[in-house]
Every structure is written in structure tokens, then in C-alpha cells.
């Protein structure tokens, strides 16, 4: 069904290896469409193995997954995690032929903190205040994707403070302008591709209203956005993989990917 390669180190920043897991579907002519997956963990923990359930589901449908790591707060505060996601996306596009994926059929997908990072990675491209210092070989590589799938992410860091947001922002915790720059909702007008936002109304970690407000902001700016609210579903509802909430989320994601990637 699929071939899995784990902990592939593709670069190093500040002494931290940047790595990815690669789920490649078998029996699919290369180059395959691919999901670039970013894990959650409140920006302070987690790793690419979180992609497993979604990646295996995608592989059954002929879609590869490249799950990225990133530097973690508080030792590496914002914008380090964001810069790593964008660096990883450029690396994947630059090396697409080597890993058998189609750079013209990529989708970003993130869970929780990873949802925040993938949405902001797309919206911050070309924004001078959030532009990374890319290595020479990646400076002219585009970050184009077909769409974004974001599950139960926080999108407005200006509304409240938490230990996790403070850890992400580091020395700038409490600074209103930094929180605004780090908030996808405040950059919604920069969206260039469709977004699918999925959230459970029983989420006690990140309120479902974060996704609702992000969706409303995108629509107000005339951007393509779809919101799927899962009645009563908690944060990280994928833990119950065969549960009704995850079945609905997978069905919505499958339909979204079919529309933007083709069959």
C-alpha cells in the first residue's frame, strides 16, 4: 500500500536537524500528488509521526505525504517554527523529482499548532516582516500549493494569552504587534488558494470559534474557504480514528482534495 521512510534529515538550522517522514503510495505512477504535513503540539512538542493516520488514509488514495519537523519553542521562538515550515516546503518543491512527487499538486495540512503554521506559512509568503533568510539554493523556489487543510488551529493570538502562546512568542510575549504578525486571521486578505477548516465544537483546548472567525475573515475578503464543524468533537479527534467525527473530517478532506488535486 505504501512505503515509509522516517527521520530523513534534509538540513540543519541553529544546530537542530530539520527532518521529514515520507509516505509514498505504491502502485501509483510517479510523480504523485502530495500532502505537506505539519504536526501539532502547542509549538513546544510533537514530531512528524503525528501524520501517520492521515498519511496512511491519503496513501490509499494515491497521495503521498511528506511530514515536516520544525524547531520547537520556547528554545526557538517565533518566527523560527514558521521559517522552518516555509524552508521545508521550498526544499520539497526543489527536490520533488528525487522523492517522486508532483510539485504542481501539493497541499499543506496541519493539526492544531501545525494548522496555525501551515495557514500562516501560506499567508506570510512575500510579507517582508516575516520573510526567512533562505539558503541560496532555495531563494528562487516558489512556495505554491493548491490548497490548505487545517484542523482545530488557533488563528488569532491577539485575543488572549496562554503559556503556549507565550512560549511561542518568547521574549516578545505580551507584545501586541508581534501577536498580530503571528496571527493568520490578520493576514486573511493574502490568501491565494482554497482553505478547508475543520474543528470540533467540543474542543476545550482551542475553541471552535477560532476556525469560525478565520473562515468569516476569509469570506469577508472574498477568499475561498470551507468550514466543517464537528458537533461535540474534542481536540485531536483523530485519536478515535474510527469515530464519527474523524469519518466526517476524512470525508470532507477527501472531497476537498479531489476538487483541487484531481483524481
CORSUL-V318339 format. One record per run of one state. SS is the DSSP state (alpha for helix, beta for strand, coil for the rest). FROM is the first residue (numbers start at 1). TO is the last residue. Records with the same first field share a line. If there is no record, write none. Layout:
BEGIN
SS=FROM-TO  FROM-TO
END
This chain:
BEGIN
coil=1-1  14-15  26-31  39-47  60-63  69-79  95-95  100-100  112-112  125-127  131-135  139-146  152-162  173-175  182-183  191-193  201-207  221-224  231-236  240-243  262-263
beta=2-13  16-25  32-38  64-68  101-111  147-151  194-200  225-230
alpha=48-59  80-94  96-99  113-124  128-130  136-138  163-172  176-181  184-190  208-220  237-239  244-261
END
